[in-house]
Amino acid sequence: MRVYRYNIVSGLYEGADFCEDREFNENDGITTLAPPTAIPGHVAVFAAELCRWKPIPIEEFEKAGNA
């Protein structure tokens, strides 16, 4: 299945991948939810507690110590 990887600390989108159903674990920074379409000046961040992607302005992301 197609999955999308994110950094488990910052939530930053890290790319798409494929894995077997039995290998899938959202606690490992993997979700089946596709990130939003790219928005200039923003990064896609996965909010695991809400189980959704959020576009965050790059400046805001960097100010939060995620650079």
C-alpha positions in Angstrom: 0.0 0.0 0.0 1.1 3.6 -0.5 2.1 5.4 2.7 3.4 8.8 3.6 6.3 9.3 6.0 6.6 12.1 8.5 9.1 13.0 11.2 7.6 11.7 14.5 9.0 14.7 16.5 8.3 17.6 14.2 5.5 16.1 11.9 7.4 17.3 8.8 6.5 15.4 5.6 9.4 13.2 4.6 8.1 11.5 1.4 6.0 8.8 0.0 6.8 5.1 0.2 5.2 1.6 -0.1 4.8 -1.0 2.6 2.9 -4.2 3.3 -0.2 -4.0 5.4 1.4 -5.9 8.2 4.3 -3.4 8.4 2.1 -0.4 8.8 2.2 1.4 12.1 1.3 5.1 12.5 3.5 5.3 15.6 6.5 4.8 13.3 5.7 8.1 11.5 3.7 6.5 8.7 0.2 7.4 7.5 -2.1 6.4 4.6 -3.4 10.0 4.4 -1.9 11.9 1.6 -0.4 15.3 2.4 -2.0 18.5 1.0 -1.0 19.9 -2.3 2.1 22.0 -2.0 1.5 25.6 -1.1 4.3 28.1 -1.8 6.0 29.1 1.4 4.5 26.3 3.5 5.5 22.8 4.7 3.2 19.9 5.3 3.2 18.8 8.9 1.2 15.8 10.2 -0.7 16.5 13.4 -0.8 12.9 14.8 -3.2 13.9 17.6 -5.7 15.2 15.0 -4.8 12.5 12.5 -4.5 15.1 9.7 -2.0 17.2 7.7 -1.6 20.9 8.2 0.2 23.3 5.9 2.4 25.5 8.2 4.2 28.6 7.0 8.0 27.9 6.7 8.8 30.8 9.0 6.5 29.6 11.7 7.9 26.1 11.4 11.5 27.3 11.8 10.6 29.7 14.7 9.3 26.6 16.6 12.8 25.2 16.5 12.2 22.7 13.7 14.7 24.1 11.2 
